[in-house]
Amino acid sequence: MRKALVFIGLLLLFLIWTFPHEQLVRRLILPRAAALGVGLTFDDVSFGFPFTYTLSGVEVTRGAYRVTLASTRLGFGLDGDVSLDINACGGELSGRLSREDSPQAGNALNLYVSFEGVNPGLCLDLGSLEVRGRFDGELQLAGLATSGPRGRALPAGSGALNLKSDSGKISGALPAAPARRGTTAQRPGFPLGEWTFSNLEAASTLQAGTVNISKLNMYVEGVEWRLTKGKLSPATSGETRLRCDLRARKVEDDARSKALLGLLPKAGEDRDGWRRYTLTGTLSAPKLVGLK
């Protein structure tokens, strides 16, 4: 009996060792990534118990943007959900990708990810825009449709993003504008220069392609900024429209804060030192207007 058990154990180990795990992983996750419009490549796959896979050298692309992940551990549940444990950008991310099947939602995916100590500058290629600093937060995306009932297309999904960062730096330019009709060349994005920030807190939601920003507080070069209301919505031209109400006040009396306020449009100042602004236009060509 003991010999039979040893034989069966060795046979199972042999089957696990020789099983084409990489092909299985590709069949399990690549279609899901493609359904979300995401490109995914990886260098190596290793198997672990119970039914987990660790991917190394992972690269995720969407359009012109790219993120590189040091290692990604996937755990496949019997219910079809996939747990995620990722080391990337100098920090850690964990979450879950689940499937939703219903007459209303059709065949859709839900994603939840929490992250800690993530520095986008170490792994995220945003073209002309660079963001550095360590961020904590969470991301939720629901109703990411792969196909609707009877193959009908579904509206854009919903989601939420919460961010915190003690300090960081942003530099470069905003994403380039889409090419005009009849042309192929993209228009350059709005130049930002280079600015340091601290005590950043942000919260936003996504619904039907529109991002509503409910909170954005931070300090930039000795100036405190608070967003009272913000919206980013898609335009028919393919660009992103902006509509934000902002407040700013000087909290440090130094040359840098005076220089920043000097670059801003003239605005009235209340007794607490707050100046009010509206930000309109598009993401590639924003327009800041001071209010009296």
N, C-alpha and C positions, 0 to 999 in steps of 0.2 A: 504493500500500500504506500509505504513511504517512498519507494523508488518511483511509483507512478506519479505521486504528487510532485516529486523533484523533476521528473520528466515533463509534466504539464507546465510547471513553473518555468523551466528552461525554454520550453516551446513558446510560451507566451512572451518571454523576454526576447526571444529571437524574432518573433513576429512584430513586436513593437519596434525593435531595433531596425528591422529591414523594411518596415512599412514606409510608403512614400508620403511622409508627413508634409513635406513642402507642397506637393500637389494638392493634398487635402486642404491645407490652409488657403492656398490660392483659390480653390473652388468655394471655400466658405466665406472669405472676406472680400475678395476682389469684386464680385458682383455687387455687394452691398456698397462698397466705395464708389463704384461706377454709377450706381443708382443715385448717389448724392452729387454726382458731377465732380468727383475727386479722383485724381490719379494717385496710385499707390505702388511703390516698389520697395523691395527689401533685399538684403544680401544673404541672410542665413536664417534658418528655423531650427529650434531645438525643442524637443518634447519633454513635458513634465507631468507629474501626477497631481491632482486627478484631472486629466484631459485638459491640460494647459499647454500653450505654445509661447515661446519667447522669440521674438523677431529682433534681429539686429540690423543696423544700417538702414533704418526705415526713412523713406523720403515721401512726403505727401505734397501734392501740387494741386492747385486750383487756379486756372488761368495763368497769369504771370507771377503768382505768388508761390513760395515754396517753404516748407518747414522740414527740418531734419531732426529725427528722434534717435537718441542713443540706443535705447532698448524699449521694447513694447511687449508686455506680457498679456496674453489673451486667454481668458478662461471661458470655455463653452459649456453652457448649462443645458440640461435636458429640455428646458422650456424654450430654447432658441436664443436666449439672451447671451450677450458676450460681455464679460467683465474686462476692464481695462486698467492696467497699471503701467505707467510710462515714466521713464527717466529721460528728461529732455530739457534743454535750455537752462541747465544748471539747477533745475528743480524737479519736483515730482507732481505727476497728475494721476488721478484715479477716477474711475467712473464706470458707466454701463451703457451698452447699446442694446436696445430692445425693439422687438417687432410688434406692431399693432395691426391687427386684422379685424376689420369691422365693415358693415355695409356703408357706414358714413365715411370712414377714413380710408377704405380700400386697403392697399398694402403699403404701410408707412413705417418709418423708423423713428424712434425717440432716442435722444442722446443726453446723458448727464455727465459732466466732468467737473471735478473740483481740482484746484491746483495751488501749489505753494512754492514760493521762491523761484518763480519762472522769470527768466531774463530773455525777452524776445530778441535782443541784439545778438545772442549766442547761437540762435538756430533758425530765426525767421527772416526770410528774404522778402521784403516789401518793395523792392525796386528802389526808387529814389528816397523813400522814407525809412528812417532808422529810429527805433525806440529802444532805449536801454534803461535798466532798472529792474528790481525784483518785485514781482506782482503776486498777490494772493487773490483768490476769488473762486467763482463757480460759473459754469455755463450750462444752460438747459435749452435744448432744441426739441420741439415736439411736432409730430405730423410731417416729417420729412418724407414726402411721397415718392415712392418708386413707381406706383401706378394706382389710379383710382378705380372705383367699382366699374367693372366691364371695360377696363382700359381707359376710362376717361381721365383727363388731366385734373389734378387737384390744385387748389390755391396754395400759395406759399405757406409754410408752416409758421409756428409761433415759437417764441423763445425768450430767454432772459439772460443777462450778463451782469455780474457784480464784480467790481475790481477795487483793490486797495494796493497802494504802494507808498513806502516811506519816502523814497526819493528816486530820481531818474533823470534822463535827458532825452529830448526829442530833437531831431535835426533832419535836414534834407528838404524834401518837397512832398506835398500831398499827391495822391495817385493821379496819373495822367488822365485827361478827359478822353472819351471815346472819339474816334475819327468822325468827322462830319460826313454826311451822306455824299457819296460820289468820290470820296477820298479814302486813302488807306493809312495816312500818317496820323498818329495820336498827337493831340495837343499837350504841351508840357503842363505838369501840375503846378499848383501854387507854391512858390518857394517859402519855406518857414524860417530859414536861418538855423540857429542852434540855441536852445533854451533848456535850462534846468528847472525841474519841478520838485515839489515835496508835498507830503501829506495828501496824496491824491485819494479821493473816494468817488466812485462812479457806480451808477445803477441805470440799466436800460432794459427795455422790452422790445420784442419784435412781433409784429402782427401783419400778415399779408404784405410783406415786403417793406413795411414802414418801421423805422426804429424810433421809439419814443424814449428820450433821455429824461429820467425823473430826478437824477442827482448827478452833479459833477462839481466837486469842490477841490481846489488845489491852490498851492502857492507857486508862483512863477517869478523868479528873480525879485523877490521882495514885494510882490503884488499878490494880494489874495483875490481869487476868482471864484464866483459862485454862479452856477447856471440855474435859473429859476424855471425854465421850460425849454425843451429842445425837441426837434423832430428832423429826421432824415428820411426822405421819401424818394422813390424812383420817378424819374422824368421820362417822357416819351422819347427824348433824344438819347437815352441810355445813360445820362448823367444822374447824379444824386443831388436833389434839392435840399437846401438848408433853411431852417427857420428856428433860431435860438434867441432867447432873452438872457442876457448876462449882466452881472454886476462885478465891479472891480474896485479895490481900494488899496492904497499904499500902506504897508505894515512895517516896512523898513525904510528909513530915510537915508538912502545911499545912492551912489551914482547910477548903479544898475537899475534900480527901481524907477528913478527919475527918467532914465533913458527910455525904459519900456513905456511909461506913461506918456512920454513925449512922442512916441511913435503912434499912439492911439488917436482916433478922431476926438475932437473936442466934445465934452459932455458935461452936463451939470453935476454938481456934487452936493449930496445931502449933508446934514449935520454930523453924520457918523463917518463921512469920508467916502461913501459909496458913489460910484459913477455907473450909469446904466447904458447898456448898448444892445443893439439888435444885430444878429448875424444872419444874413440872407444870401441869396445867390445859389451857387452850386459848389460841390466839394472841390472841384478843380479851379473855381473862380469865386471865392467867397467875398462878401462885401460887409464890412463892419461899419455901423452907423452909430454915432453917439447921440444920446437923448438928453434933452434939457430937463 
